Amino acid sequence: MPRDLAGRPWDDLDFLGWRDPQSPARAYLVTELAGRPAAVALRCPDAAARHLRRNMCSICLTAPQAGVSLMVAPKAGRAGQQGNSVGTYLCSDLACSLYVRGKKDPGPGARLQESLTLQEKTARTLAAVAAFVAKVTG
Ligand SMILES: [Zn+2]
């Protein structure tokens, strides 16, 4: 677990995500799924190349200057044992919630102009995280 848990801006987080400080190719994501906490361990196979890319995060639809990484999670249960995994493009710093709320600057041109309310945007972010976690655990 990250050491700065108490200092995290909980009110502004749709999910908790962090990279393993000892191993930058690993990241973790914790969210709530059907009222229960669900945690997913992710690998970032392209960790070395993440700053070269400027793709769009599939969770928050931001293309941050800090980069987007393809993060892969082994599927739960037998499918995972057989080597099946699920991948998604995620902000390399996992700061999706803060980008959506405008609490962290993702850099110029990183976010689309949208007419959605913040509530609609955070609902979409939560739904995207839940859909990803459901794919991993389902
Ligand atoms: Zn993101």
Backbone and ligand atoms as CSV (ligand in chain L), in Angstrom:
chain,resi,resn,atom,element,x,y,z
A,1,MET,N,N,0.843,-1.200,0.000
A,1,MET,CA,C,0.000,0.000,0.000
A,1,MET,C,C,0.877,1.248,0.000
A,2,PRO,N,N,0.405,2.325,-0.616
A,2,PRO,CA,C,1.211,3.556,-0.599
A,2,PRO,C,C,1.294,4.121,0.814
A,3,ARG,N,N,2.402,4.804,1.108
A,3,ARG,CA,C,2.617,5.286,2.460
A,3,ARG,C,C,1.857,6.575,2.740
A,4,ASP,N,N,1.424,7.254,1.677
A,4,ASP,CA,C,0.793,8.562,1.880
A,4,ASP,C,C,-0.728,8.474,1.841
A,5,LEU,N,N,-1.268,7.314,2.242
A,5,LEU,CA,C,-2.721,7.101,2.162
A,5,LEU,C,C,-3.525,8.220,2.829
A,6,ALA,N,N,-3.094,8.612,4.039
A,6,ALA,CA,C,-3.861,9.602,4.789
A,6,ALA,C,C,-3.859,10.951,4.080
A,7,GLY,N,N,-2.824,11.204,3.281
A,7,GLY,CA,C,-2.716,12.501,2.629
A,7,GLY,C,C,-3.376,12.550,1.268
A,8,ARG,N,N,-3.995,11.474,0.869
A,8,ARG,CA,C,-4.620,11.453,-0.461
A,8,ARG,C,C,-5.927,12.241,-0.452
A,9,PRO,N,N,-6.235,12.895,-1.556
A,9,PRO,CA,C,-7.468,13.705,-1.600
A,9,PRO,C,C,-8.701,12.842,-1.816
A,10,TRP,N,N,-9.096,12.141,-0.754
A,10,TRP,CA,C,-10.146,11.122,-0.871
A,10,TRP,C,C,-11.427,11.639,-1.516
A,11,ASP,N,N,-11.797,12.865,-1.170
A,11,ASP,CA,C,-13.060,13.392,-1.693
A,11,ASP,C,C,-13.024,13.543,-3.210
A,12,ASP,N,N,-11.818,13.611,-3.754
A,12,ASP,CA,C,-11.690,13.847,-5.190
A,12,ASP,C,C,-11.321,12.589,-5.954
A,13,LEU,N,N,-11.388,11.440,-5.325
A,13,LEU,CA,C,-10.935,10.222,-5.991
A,13,LEU,C,C,-12.108,9.318,-6.356
A,14,ASP,N,N,-12.136,8.896,-7.610
A,14,ASP,CA,C,-13.121,7.911,-8.035
A,14,ASP,C,C,-12.584,6.508,-7.790
A,15,PHE,N,N,-11.262,6.418,-7.741
A,15,PHE,CA,C,-10.627,5.148,-7.409
A,15,PHE,C,C,-9.247,5.474,-6.861
A,16,LEU,N,N,-8.657,4.513,-6.176
A,16,LEU,CA,C,-7.313,4.711,-5.646
A,16,LEU,C,C,-6.350,3.953,-6.562
A,17,GLY,N,N,-5.377,4.666,-7.075
A,17,GLY,CA,C,-4.408,4.020,-7.953
A,17,GLY,C,C,-3.018,4.478,-7.600
A,18,TRP,N,N,-2.059,3.569,-7.645
A,18,TRP,CA,C,-0.683,3.978,-7.376
A,18,TRP,C,C,0.279,3.033,-8.079
A,19,ARG,N,N,1.456,3.545,-8.340
A,19,ARG,CA,C,2.517,2.731,-8.914
A,19,ARG,C,C,3.403,2.245,-7.785
A,20,ASP,N,N,3.933,1.066,-7.949
A,20,ASP,CA,C,4.833,0.491,-6.967
A,20,ASP,C,C,6.151,1.256,-7.027
A,21,PRO,N,N,6.521,1.972,-5.931
A,21,PRO,CA,C,7.751,2.770,-5.989
A,21,PRO,C,C,8.992,1.904,-6.196
A,22,GLN,N,N,8.922,0.646,-5.753
A,22,GLN,CA,C,10.071,-0.246,-5.918
A,22,GLN,C,C,10.126,-0.833,-7.325
A,23,SER,N,N,8.999,-0.828,-7.986
A,23,SER,CA,C,8.927,-1.504,-9.274
A,23,SER,C,C,7.945,-0.761,-10.172
A,24,PRO,N,N,8.460,0.219,-10.933
A,24,PRO,CA,C,7.587,1.109,-11.702
A,24,PRO,C,C,6.739,0.381,-12.751
A,25,ALA,N,N,7.083,-0.851,-13.045
A,25,ALA,CA,C,6.284,-1.592,-14.016
A,25,ALA,C,C,5.023,-2.175,-13.382
A,26,ARG,N,N,4.875,-1.984,-12.083
A,26,ARG,CA,C,3.673,-2.473,-11.402
A,26,ARG,C,C,2.839,-1.309,-10.902
A,27,ALA,N,N,1.524,-1.510,-10.980
A,27,ALA,CA,C,0.607,-0.501,-10.464
A,27,ALA,C,C,-0.587,-1.219,-9.856
A,28,TYR,N,N,-1.290,-0.501,-8.999
A,28,TYR,CA,C,-2.443,-1.093,-8.327
A,28,TYR,C,C,-3.622,-0.136,-8.404
A,29,LEU,N,N,-4.785,-0.726,-8.498
A,29,LEU,CA,C,-6.006,0.056,-8.619
A,29,LEU,C,C,-7.037,-0.536,-7.669
A,30,VAL,N,N,-7.620,0.316,-6.845
A,30,VAL,CA,C,-8.649,-0.152,-5.915
A,30,VAL,C,C,-9.902,0.677,-6.130
A,31,THR,N,N,-11.013,0.022,-6.270
A,31,THR,CA,C,-12.277,0.726,-6.445
A,31,THR,C,C,-13.368,-0.068,-5.763
A,32,GLU,N,N,-14.589,0.402,-5.909
A,32,GLU,CA,C,-15.709,-0.292,-5.318
A,32,GLU,C,C,-16.530,-0.892,-6.443
A,33,LEU,N,N,-16.855,-2.150,-6.308
A,33,LEU,CA,C,-17.638,-2.807,-7.340
A,33,LEU,C,C,-18.826,-3.470,-6.652
A,34,ALA,N,N,-20.016,-3.065,-7.032
A,34,ALA,CA,C,-21.234,-3.586,-6.409
A,34,ALA,C,C,-21.157,-3.466,-4.889
A,35,GLY,N,N,-20.646,-2.321,-4.411
A,35,GLY,CA,C,-20.614,-2.058,-2.985
A,35,GLY,C,C,-19.481,-2.718,-2.229
A,36,ARG,N,N,-18.624,-3.439,-2.934
A,36,ARG,CA,C,-17.510,-4.102,-2.251
A,36,ARG,C,C,-16.196,-3.640,-2.855
A,37,PRO,N,N,-15.160,-3.511,-2.008
A,37,PRO,CA,C,-13.868,-3.079,-2.562
A,37,PRO,C,C,-13.288,-4.137,-3.491
A,38,ALA,N,N,-12.735,-3.685,-4.588
A,38,ALA,CA,C,-12.109,-4.593,-5.546
A,38,ALA,C,C,-10.744,-4.028,-5.898
A,39,ALA,N,N,-9.719,-4.862,-5.809
A,39,ALA,CA,C,-8.359,-4.425,-6.098
A,39,ALA,C,C,-7.819,-5.195,-7.289
A,40,VAL,N,N,-7.087,-4.497,-8.122
A,40,VAL,CA,C,-6.511,-5.121,-9.308
A,40,VAL,C,C,-5.025,-4.787,-9.348
A,41,ALA,N,N,-4.193,-5.801,-9.543
A,41,ALA,CA,C,-2.759,-5.588,-9.718
A,41,ALA,C,C,-2.473,-5.495,-11.208
A,42,LEU,N,N,-1.767,-4.449,-11.604
A,42,LEU,CA,C,-1.527,-4.185,-13.021
A,42,LEU,C,C,-0.044,-4.264,-13.343
A,43,ARG,N,N,0.251,-4.680,-14.547
A,43,ARG,CA,C,1.610,-4.604,-15.055
A,43,ARG,C,C,1.623,-3.601,-16.197
A,44,CYS,N,N,2.726,-2.893,-16.331
A,44,CYS,CA,C,2.867,-1.923,-17.406
A,44,CYS,C,C,4.010,-2.387,-18.288
A,45,PRO,N,N,3.716,-3.190,-19.282
A,45,PRO,CA,C,4.794,-3.774,-20.094
A,45,PRO,C,C,5.608,-2.724,-20.828
A,46,ASP,N,N,5.017,-1.573,-21.083
A,46,ASP,CA,C,5.753,-0.557,-21.842
A,46,ASP,C,C,6.224,0.567,-20.927
A,47,ALA,N,N,6.529,0.218,-19.657
A,47,ALA,CA,C,6.891,1.250,-18.681
A,47,ALA,C,C,8.023,2.137,-19.188
A,48,ALA,N,N,8.976,1.560,-19.873
A,48,ALA,CA,C,10.123,2.339,-20.322
A,48,ALA,C,C,9.725,3.335,-21.402
A,49,ALA,N,N,8.679,3.020,-22.150
A,49,ALA,CA,C,8.315,3.855,-23.293
A,49,ALA,C,C,7.160,4.791,-22.983
A,50,ARG,N,N,6.722,4.824,-21.726
A,50,ARG,CA,C,5.465,5.521,-21.468
A,50,ARG,C,C,5.526,7.011,-21.744
A,51,HIS,N,N,6.703,7.602,-21.640
A,51,HIS,CA,C,6.764,9.044,-21.861
A,51,HIS,C,C,6.798,9.394,-23.343
A,52,LEU,N,N,6.983,8.406,-24.169
A,52,LEU,CA,C,7.050,8.678,-25.598
A,52,LEU,C,C,5.665,8.755,-26.219
A,53,ARG,N,N,4.702,8.197,-25.525
A,53,ARG,CA,C,3.374,8.110,-26.109
A,53,ARG,C,C,2.482,9.219,-25.613
A,54,ARG,N,N,1.558,9.607,-26.420
A,54,ARG,CA,C,0.561,10.558,-25.944
A,54,ARG,C,C,-0.798,10.037,-26.396
A,55,ASN,N,N,-1.142,8.877,-25.883
A,55,ASN,CA,C,-2.443,8.302,-26.176
A,55,ASN,C,C,-3.461,8.850,-25.204
A,56,MET,N,N,-4.683,8.412,-25.397
A,56,MET,CA,C,-5.743,8.861,-24.504
A,56,MET,C,C,-6.053,7.768,-23.487
A,57,CYS,N,N,-6.201,8.174,-22.241
A,57,CYS,CA,C,-6.561,7.247,-21.177
A,57,CYS,C,C,-7.996,6.775,-21.395
A,58,SER,N,N,-8.222,5.473,-21.324
A,58,SER,CA,C,-9.578,4.973,-21.559
A,58,SER,C,C,-10.484,5.194,-20.355
A,59,ILE,N,N,-9.899,5.532,-19.217
A,59,ILE,CA,C,-10.714,5.727,-18.023
A,59,ILE,C,C,-11.217,7.169,-17.927
A,60,CYS,N,N,-10.320,8.138,-18.142
A,60,CYS,CA,C,-10.732,9.527,-17.932
A,60,CYS,C,C,-10.712,10.352,-19.216
A,61,LEU,N,N,-10.388,9.727,-20.345
A,61,LEU,CA,C,-10.373,10.411,-21.640
A,61,LEU,C,C,-9.467,11.638,-21.645
A,62,THR,N,N,-8.343,11.513,-20.950
A,62,THR,CA,C,-7.328,12.567,-20.944
A,62,THR,C,C,-6.102,12.047,-21.677
A,63,ALA,N,N,-5.384,12.946,-22.349
A,63,ALA,CA,C,-4.106,12.586,-22.958
A,63,ALA,C,C,-3.027,13.392,-22.250
A,64,PRO,N,N,-2.676,12.991,-21.029
A,64,PRO,CA,C,-1.807,13.831,-20.200
A,64,PRO,C,C,-0.374,13.872,-20.708
A,65,GLN,N,N,0.287,14.995,-20.415
A,65,GLN,CA,C,1.689,15.141,-20.792
A,65,GLN,C,C,2.536,14.072,-20.110
A,66,ALA,N,N,2.122,13.660,-18.912
A,66,ALA,CA,C,2.859,12.646,-18.168
A,66,ALA,C,C,2.774,11.282,-18.848
A,67,GLY,N,N,1.910,11.156,-19.831
A,67,GLY,CA,C,1.851,9.920,-20.601
A,67,GLY,C,C,0.738,8.984,-20.165
A,68,VAL,N,N,0.486,8.035,-21.042
A,68,VAL,CA,C,-0.526,7.017,-20.819
A,68,VAL,C,C,0.176,5.676,-20.988
A,69,SER,N,N,-0.117,4.732,-20.108
A,69,SER,CA,C,0.520,3.419,-20.201
A,69,SER,C,C,-0.523,2.359,-20.485
A,70,LEU,N,N,-0.123,1.388,-21.278
A,70,LEU,CA,C,-0.953,0.202,-21.409
A,70,LEU,C,C,-0.737,-0.613,-20.145
A,71,MET,N,N,-1.794,-0.787,-19.361
A,71,MET,CA,C,-1.691,-1.556,-18.122
A,71,MET,C,C,-2.509,-2.828,-18.269
A,72,VAL,N,N,-1.908,-3.916,-17.841
A,72,VAL,CA,C,-2.492,-5.228,-18.078
A,72,VAL,C,C,-2.683,-5.943,-16.751
A,73,ALA,N,N,-3.843,-6.548,-16.579
A,73,ALA,CA,C,-4.115,-7.324,-15.367
A,73,ALA,C,C,-4.447,-8.754,-15.762
A,74,PRO,N,N,-3.848,-9.737,-15.069
A,74,PRO,CA,C,-4.253,-11.114,-15.326
A,74,PRO,C,C,-5.690,-11.310,-14.891
A,75,LYS,N,N,-6.452,-12.054,-15.654
A,75,LYS,CA,C,-7.843,-12.292,-15.288
A,75,LYS,C,C,-7.905,-13.153,-14.028
A,76,ALA,N,N,-8.980,-12.978,-13.273
A,76,ALA,CA,C,-9.138,-13.744,-12.038
A,76,ALA,C,C,-9.413,-15.212,-12.369
A,77,GLY,N,N,-9.057,-16.076,-11.433
A,77,GLY,CA,C,-9.429,-17.485,-11.522
A,77,GLY,C,C,-8.715,-18.249,-12.619
A,78,ARG,N,N,-9.422,-19.233,-13.151
A,78,ARG,CA,C,-8.815,-20.159,-14.097
A,78,ARG,C,C,-8.335,-19.449,-15.370
A,79,ALA,N,N,-9.104,-18.477,-15.832
A,79,ALA,CA,C,-8.715,-17.766,-17.053
A,79,ALA,C,C,-7.351,-17.115,-16.880
A,80,GLY,N,N,-7.098,-16.577,-15.665
A,80,GLY,CA,C,-5.815,-15.954,-15.400
A,80,GLY,C,C,-4.693,-16.975,-15.344
A,81,GLN,N,N,-5.000,-18.127,-14.743
A,81,GLN,CA,C,-3.991,-19.193,-14.670
A,81,GLN,C,C,-3.610,-19.664,-16.070
A,82,GLN,N,N,-4.557,-19.548,-16.992
A,82,GLN,CA,C,-4.276,-19.952,-18.371
A,82,GLN,C,C,-3.605,-18.841,-19.165
A,83,GLY,N,N,-3.311,-17.733,-18.481
A,83,GLY,CA,C,-2.547,-16.678,-19.134
A,83,GLY,C,C,-3.392,-15.585,-19.754
A,84,ASN,N,N,-4.689,-15.608,-19.539
A,84,ASN,CA,C,-5.539,-14.555,-20.096
A,84,ASN,C,C,-5.426,-13.283,-19.271
A,85,SER,N,N,-5.397,-12.166,-19.953
A,85,SER,CA,C,-5.308,-10.898,-19.243
A,85,SER,C,C,-6.164,-9.857,-19.948
A,86,VAL,N,N,-6.388,-8.771,-19.233
A,86,VAL,CA,C,-7.180,-7.667,-19.766
A,86,VAL,C,C,-6.309,-6.420,-19.702
A,87,GLY,N,N,-6.288,-5.657,-20.773
A,87,GLY,CA,C,-5.464,-4.456,-20.779
A,87,GLY,C,C,-6.294,-3.217,-21.031
A,88,THR,N,N,-5.786,-2.098,-20.531
A,88,THR,CA,C,-6.446,-0.827,-20.808
A,88,THR,C,C,-5.398,0.276,-20.776
A,89,TYR,N,N,-5.664,1.346,-21.494
A,89,TYR,CA,C,-4.768,2.495,-21.439
A,89,TYR,C,C,-5.176,3.374,-20.275
A,90,LEU,N,N,-4.194,3.637,-19.404
A,90,LEU,CA,C,-4.455,4.415,-18.189
A,90,LEU,C,C,-3.400,5.512,-18.069
A,91,CYS,N,N,-3.792,6.631,-17.479
A,91,CYS,CA,C,-2.819,7.676,-17.182
A,91,CYS,C,C,-1.662,7.046,-16.408
A,92,SER,N,N,-0.424,7.320,-16.828
A,92,SER,CA,C,0.727,6.686,-16.197
A,92,SER,C,C,0.804,6.991,-14.717
A,93,ASP,N,N,0.324,8.157,-14.312
A,93,ASP,CA,C,0.379,8.519,-12.898
A,93,ASP,C,C,-0.916,8.152,-12.164
A,94,LEU,N,N,-1.854,7.523,-12.863
A,94,LEU,CA,C,-3.142,7.088,-12.291
A,94,LEU,C,C,-3.893,8.229,-11.615
A,95,ALA,N,N,-3.711,9.435,-12.124
A,95,ALA,CA,C,-4.355,10.600,-11.512
A,95,ALA,C,C,-5.661,10.961,-12.214
A,96,CYS,N,N,-6.309,9.996,-12.843
A,96,CYS,CA,C,-7.532,10.238,-13.628
A,96,CYS,C,C,-8.542,11.116,-12.891
A,97,SER,N,N,-8.814,10.764,-11.625
A,97,SER,CA,C,-9.841,11.486,-10.863
A,97,SER,C,C,-9.508,12.971,-10.778
A,98,LEU,N,N,-8.215,13.278,-10.619
A,98,LEU,CA,C,-7.804,14.674,-10.463
A,98,LEU,C,C,-7.857,15.406,-11.801
A,99,TYR,N,N,-7.552,14.712,-12.887
A,99,TYR,CA,C,-7.646,15.341,-14.207
A,99,TYR,C,C,-9.095,15.673,-14.525
A,100,VAL,N,N,-9.989,14.738,-14.224
A,100,VAL,CA,C,-11.407,14.946,-14.516
A,100,VAL,C,C,-11.933,16.165,-13.761
A,101,ARG,N,N,-11.456,16.341,-12.521
A,101,ARG,CA,C,-11.934,17.441,-11.693
A,101,ARG,C,C,-11.161,18.734,-11.902
A,102,GLY,N,N,-10.142,18.715,-12.753
A,102,GLY,CA,C,-9.339,19.915,-12.955
A,102,GLY,C,C,-8.448,20.231,-11.770
A,103,LYS,N,N,-8.155,19.219,-10.928
A,103,LYS,CA,C,-7.316,19.446,-9.742
A,103,LYS,C,C,-5.841,19.228,-10.043
A,104,LYS,N,N,-5.574,18.664,-11.203
A,104,LYS,CA,C,-4.190,18.474,-11.614
A,104,LYS,C,C,-4.134,18.828,-13.097
A,105,ASP,N,N,-3.124,19.599,-13.478
A,105,ASP,CA,C,-3.031,20.062,-14.860
A,105,ASP,C,C,-2.384,18.980,-15.726
A,106,PRO,N,N,-3.113,18.452,-16.686
A,106,PRO,CA,C,-2.544,17.395,-17.524
A,106,PRO,C,C,-1.709,17.945,-18.675
A,107,GLY,N,N,-1.621,19.267,-18.798
A,107,GLY,CA,C,-0.873,19.858,-19.900
A,107,GLY,C,C,-1.807,20.374,-20.976
A,108,PRO,N,N,-1.268,21.207,-21.874
A,108,PRO,CA,C,-2.122,21.843,-22.883
A,108,PRO,C,C,-2.743,20.825,-23.848
A,109,GLY,N,N,-4.008,21.025,-24.153
A,109,GLY,CA,C,-4.681,20.192,-25.141
A,109,GLY,C,C,-4.924,18.770,-24.704
A,110,ALA,N,N,-4.803,18.507,-23.403
A,110,ALA,CA,C,-4.889,17.126,-22.938
A,110,ALA,C,C,-6.325,16.657,-22.755
A,111,ARG,N,N,-7.229,17.619,-22.590
A,111,ARG,CA,C,-8.626,17.223,-22.372
A,111,ARG,C,C,-9.515,17.836,-23.437
A,112,LEU,N,N,-10.507,17.066,-23.839
A,112,LEU,CA,C,-11.464,17.556,-24.816
A,112,LEU,C,C,-12.385,18.581,-24.150
A,113,GLN,N,N,-12.876,19.507,-24.954
A,113,GLN,CA,C,-13.920,20.397,-24.454
A,113,GLN,C,C,-15.209,19.591,-24.389
A,114,GLU,N,N,-15.833,19.577,-23.239
A,114,GLU,CA,C,-17.058,18.805,-23.093
A,114,GLU,C,C,-18.119,19.647,-22.410
A,115,SER,N,N,-19.356,19.385,-22.750
A,115,SER,CA,C,-20.434,20.136,-22.115
A,115,SER,C,C,-21.019,19.366,-20.935
A,116,LEU,N,N,-20.411,18.239,-20.589
A,116,LEU,CA,C,-20.914,17.450,-19.462
A,116,LEU,C,C,-20.650,18.165,-18.140
A,117,THR,N,N,-21.489,17.907,-17.160
A,117,THR,CA,C,-21.225,18.427,-15.819
A,117,THR,C,C,-20.148,17.562,-15.169
A,118,LEU,N,N,-19.562,18.099,-14.085
A,118,LEU,CA,C,-18.537,17.331,-13.379
A,118,LEU,C,C,-19.116,16.003,-12.895
A,119,GLN,N,N,-20.353,16.060,-12.432
A,119,GLN,CA,C,-21.000,14.849,-11.939
A,119,GLN,C,C,-21.096,13.795,-13.045
A,120,GLU,N,N,-21.442,14.258,-14.252
A,120,GLU,CA,C,-21.542,13.324,-15.380
A,120,GLU,C,C,-20.177,12.753,-15.738
A,121,LYS,N,N,-19.160,13.615,-15.653
A,121,LYS,CA,C,-17.808,13.154,-15.987
A,121,LYS,C,C,-17.279,12.149,-14.965
A,122,THR,N,N,-17.534,12.434,-13.673
A,122,THR,CA,C,-17.039,11.492,-12.672
A,122,THR,C,C,-17.831,10.182,-12.745
A,123,ALA,N,N,-19.113,10.275,-13.072
A,123,ALA,CA,C,-19.913,9.054,-13.230
A,123,ALA,C,C,-19.351,8.213,-14.373
A,124,ARG,N,N,-18.941,8.878,-15.452
A,124,ARG,CA,C,-18.382,8.155,-16.590
A,124,ARG,C,C,-17.045,7.501,-16.204
A,125,THR,N,N,-16.232,8.245,-15.425
A,125,THR,CA,C,-14.946,7.695,-14.985
A,125,THR,C,C,-15.164,6.454,-14.124
A,126,LEU,N,N,-16.086,6.586,-13.161
A,126,LEU,CA,C,-16.397,5.452,-12.282
A,126,LEU,C,C,-16.887,4.257,-13.086
A,127,ALA,N,N,-17.746,4.524,-14.066
A,127,ALA,CA,C,-18.295,3.437,-14.882
A,127,ALA,C,C,-17.185,2.757,-15.674
A,128,ALA,N,N,-16.231,3.553,-16.171
A,128,ALA,CA,C,-15.130,2.979,-16.957
A,128,ALA,C,C,-14.236,2.109,-16.073
A,129,VAL,N,N,-13.977,2.584,-14.844
A,129,VAL,CA,C,-13.155,1.796,-13.912
A,129,VAL,C,C,-13.888,0.503,-13.556
A,130,ALA,N,N,-15.185,0.637,-13.262
A,130,ALA,CA,C,-15.959,-0.541,-12.877
A,130,ALA,C,C,-16.011,-1.540,-14.029
A,131,ALA,N,N,-16.148,-1.058,-15.252
A,131,ALA,CA,C,-16.219,-1.965,-16.401
A,131,ALA,C,C,-14.903,-2.706,-16.572
A,132,PHE,N,N,-13.790,-1.988,-16.346
A,132,PHE,CA,C,-12.481,-2.622,-16.474
A,132,PHE,C,C,-12.299,-3.696,-15.385
A,133,VAL,N,N,-12.608,-3.315,-14.147
A,133,VAL,CA,C,-12.431,-4.262,-13.041
A,133,VAL,C,C,-13.360,-5.480,-13.234
A,134,ALA,N,N,-14.563,-5.227,-13.744
A,134,ALA,CA,C,-15.497,-6.326,-13.981
A,134,ALA,C,C,-14.947,-7.292,-15.034
A,135,LYS,N,N,-14.246,-6.731,-16.031
A,135,LYS,CA,C,-13.646,-7.576,-17.070
A,135,LYS,C,C,-12.537,-8.448,-16.481
A,136,VAL,N,N,-11.804,-7.863,-15.518
A,136,VAL,CA,C,-10.699,-8.600,-14.900
A,136,VAL,C,C,-11.234,-9.703,-13.990
A,137,THR,N,N,-12.242,-9.350,-13.181
A,137,THR,CA,C,-12.721,-10.287,-12.180
A,137,THR,C,C,-13.802,-11.223,-12.729
A,138,GLY,N,N,-14.407,-10.832,-13.839
A,138,GLY,CA,C,-15.552,-11.586,-14.366
A,138,GLY,C,C,-15.170,-12.822,-15.160
L,1,ZN,ZN,ZN,-6.754,8.725,-16.897
